[in-house]
Amino acid sequence: MKMPRRIRTHCPFCNEHNEHEIQKARKGQPSEMKWGQRQFRRVTSGYRGYPRPLPPGGKPTQKVDLRYRCTECGKAHTREGFRVSRLELEG
């Protein structure tokens, strides 16, 4: 799916319609010190394998996570994602 990189939409912070720049949200670096990650490392270490069965197949598409950044105030907001196999930002 092709989508423009800049659209005019409502900004909840300015409370008016402004031009927004669209960007894909990227996954942050996971922290190794979190409890869940420490437990995962402990369970998968040694002779045991993965702690839970991996699901077969999976979903055919993933939901896109987009950030809409206002060009006036500079604040970003998100909307509910939609399923698309491939997203291409143009412009």
KOLNU-782870 format. One record per residue: residue number from 1; residue in three letters; chain; x, y negated, z of N, C-alpha, C in turn. Coordinates in steps of 0.05 Angstrom, whole numbers, plus 5000, padded with zeros to 4 digits. Atoms other than C-alpha are relative to their C-alpha. Layout:
<pts>
 resi resn chain  nc1  nc2  nc3 cac1 cac2 cac3  cc1  cc2  cc3
  NUM  Ala     A    X    Y    Z    X    Y    Z    X    Y    Z
...
</pts>
This chain:
<pts>
 resi resn chain  nc1  nc2  nc3 cac1 cac2 cac3  cc1  cc2  cc3
    1  Met     A 5017 5024 5000 5000 5000 5000 5018 4975 5000
    2  Lys     A 4986 5026 5001 5026 4931 4982 4985 4979 5016
    3  Met     A 5012 5020 4983 5014 4874 5030 5018 4975 4999
    4  Pro     A 4983 5024 5000 5037 4801 5028 5014 4996 5027
    5  Arg     A 4984 5004 4975 5091 4781 5078 4989 4977 5016
    6  Arg     A 5011 5023 4985 5055 4716 5096 4970 4999 4994
    7  Ile     A 5028 5003 5004 4980 4710 5107 4990 4978 5019
    8  Arg     A 5012 5020 4984 4934 4657 5135 4978 5013 5016
    9  Thr     A 5019 4986 4982 4896 4684 5196 4998 4986 5026
   10  His     A 5005 5013 4975 4872 4666 5265 5023 5005 5020
   11  Cys     A 4980 4997 4979 4924 4653 5319 4986 4997 5027
   12  Pro     A 5014 5002 4975 4897 4669 5389 5013 4980 5020
   13  Phe     A 4987 5019 4982 4948 4622 5422 4994 4972 4992
   14  Cys     A 5008 5027 5010 4935 4561 5378 4970 4996 4999
   15  Asn     A 5029 4999 5003 4861 4580 5373 4991 4986 4974
   16  Glu     A 5008 5010 5027 4860 4561 5299 5014 5017 4979
   17  His     A 4989 4984 5022 4877 4591 5231 5026 4987 4991
   18  Asn     A 4973 5009 5009 4951 4584 5212 5012 5022 4983
   19  Glu     A 4984 4980 5016 5001 4618 5167 5015 5017 5019
   20  His     A 4986 4981 4983 5029 4681 5198 5020 5016 4983
   21  Glu     A 4981 4983 5013 5090 4721 5179 4997 5028 5011
   22  Ile     A 5005 4972 4991 5080 4797 5181 5027 5014 5000
   23  Gln     A 4976 4983 4999 5135 4843 5204 4993 5027 5013
   24  Lys     A 5004 4974 4989 5138 4917 5220 5013 5000 5028
   25  Ala     A 4988 4998 4974 5149 4931 5294 5020 5024 5000
   26  Arg     A 4980 4979 5000 5212 4972 5305 5001 5012 5028
   27  Lys     A 4998 4986 4975 5223 5023 5359 5025 4990 5015
   28  Gly     A 4977 5009 4985 5268 4998 5415 5018 5023 5009
   29  Gln     A 4981 4980 4991 5328 5034 5443 4989 5013 5026
   30  Pro     A 5011 4988 4976 5303 5086 5494 5021 4999 5023
   31  Ser     A 4983 5001 4977 5331 5080 5564 5005 5028 5011
   32  Glu     A 4993 4974 4990 5368 5142 5589 4995 5002 5030
   33  Met     A 5004 5000 4971 5355 5121 5661 4971 5003 5009
   34  Lys     A 5028 4997 4993 5279 5127 5658 4995 5029 5010
   35  Trp     A 5005 4974 4987 5249 5184 5699 4993 5021 4979
   36  Gly     A 5008 4980 5020 5217 5218 5639 5023 5010 4983
   37  Gln     A 4977 4992 5016 5281 5218 5599 5019 5017 5016
   38  Arg     A 4983 4984 4983 5321 5244 5658 4988 5029 5004
   39  Gln     A 5013 4973 4997 5270 5301 5668 5003 5015 4974
   40  Phe     A 4997 4987 5026 5272 5316 5593 5028 5012 4996
   41  Arg     A 4972 4991 5003 5348 5321 5593 5005 5024 5019
   42  Arg     A 4996 4978 4981 5346 5366 5655 4987 5025 4991
   43  Val     A 5015 4976 5009 5294 5413 5626 5013 5012 4975
   44  Thr     A 4989 4990 5025 5327 5419 5558 5029 5009 5002
   45  Ser     A 4972 4991 4997 5397 5430 5586 5002 5029 5007
   46  Gly     A 4996 4972 4993 5426 5499 5595 4990 5019 4978
   47  Tyr     A 5007 4980 5020 5399 5561 5561 4971 4997 4990
   48  Arg     A 5028 5003 5009 5326 5539 5556 4999 4982 4976
   49  Gly     A 5004 5016 5024 5299 5508 5493 4982 4976 5006
   50  Tyr     A 5017 5023 4998 5247 5454 5482 4979 5006 5022
   51  Pro     A 5018 4994 4978 5201 5447 5543 4971 5005 4994
   52  Arg     A 5028 4995 5007 5135 5449 5506 4999 5008 4970
   53  Pro     A 5001 4991 5028 5113 5480 5440 4995 4976 4981
   54  Leu     A 5004 5021 5020 5119 5436 5379 4975 5006 4984
   55  Pro     A 5025 4996 5014 5052 5426 5344 5006 5006 4970
   56  Pro     A 4995 4994 5028 5048 5457 5274 4988 4978 4982
   57  Gly     A 5011 5019 5019 5038 5411 5215 5003 4972 5010
   58  Gly     A 5000 5028 4991 5019 5342 5241 4981 4984 4984
   59  Lys     A 5019 5017 5014 4980 5284 5215 5013 4992 4973
   60  Pro     A 4988 5007 5026 4989 5266 5141 5010 4972 4999
   61  Thr     A 4990 5028 5001 4998 5192 5155 5003 4990 5029
   62  Gln     A 4996 5012 4974 5019 5148 5213 4987 4972 4999
   63  Lys     A 5010 5028 4998 4988 5083 5238 5023 4981 4999
   64  Val     A 4980 5020 5001 5028 5022 5221 4997 4980 5023
   65  Asp     A 5000 5019 4977 5047 4975 5278 5011 4974 4989
   66  Leu     A 4992 5025 5012 5049 4904 5251 4999 4977 5021
   67  Arg     A 5000 5024 4984 5067 4839 5286 4995 4976 4982
   68  Tyr     A 5008 5024 5015 5035 4775 5263 5012 4976 5015
   69  Arg     A 4987 5022 4987 5081 4716 5280 4991 4974 4988
   70  Cys     A 5011 5026 5009 5050 4646 5277 5024 4982 4993
   71  Thr     A 4979 5019 5008 5092 4595 5240 4998 4974 5015
   72  Glu     A 5003 5025 4985 5064 4538 5282 5012 5002 5028
   73  Cys     A 4991 4998 4972 5075 4561 5354 5022 5021 5003
   74  Gly     A 4978 4981 4998 5123 4619 5340 4993 5025 5016
   75  Lys     A 5008 4977 4984 5084 4669 5382 4989 5022 4982
   76  Ala     A 5009 4977 5016 5068 4739 5356 4977 5014 5014
   77  His     A 5021 4983 4990 5006 4781 5365 4997 5024 4982
   78  Thr     A 5004 4976 5016 4985 4850 5342 4970 5005 4996
   79  Arg     A 5027 4991 5005 4922 4881 5315 5000 5031 5002
   80  Glu     A 5002 4971 5001 4896 4952 5315 5012 5010 4974
   81  Gly     A 4987 4989 5023 4938 4993 5267 4981 5015 4982
   82  Phe     A 5016 4985 5019 4911 5027 5205 5018 5020 4987
   83  Arg     A 4984 4978 5011 4933 5091 5172 5007 4994 4970
   84  Val     A 4991 5004 5027 4974 5085 5109 5025 5017 4997
   85  Ser     A 4977 4983 5004 5025 5132 5078 5026 4984 4997
   86  Arg     A 4977 5017 5003 5073 5077 5058 4992 4971 4998
   87  Leu     A 5007 5028 5000 5071 5002 5071 5023 4984 4988
   88  Glu     A 4980 5016 5013 5108 4953 5027 4992 4971 5003
   89  Leu     A 5005 5028 4996 5113 4880 5047 5012 4985 4976
   90  Glu     A 4991 5014 5024 5118 4833 4987 5002 4970 5007
   91  Gly     A 5000 5029 4998 5138 4761 4980 5021 4988 5017
</pts>
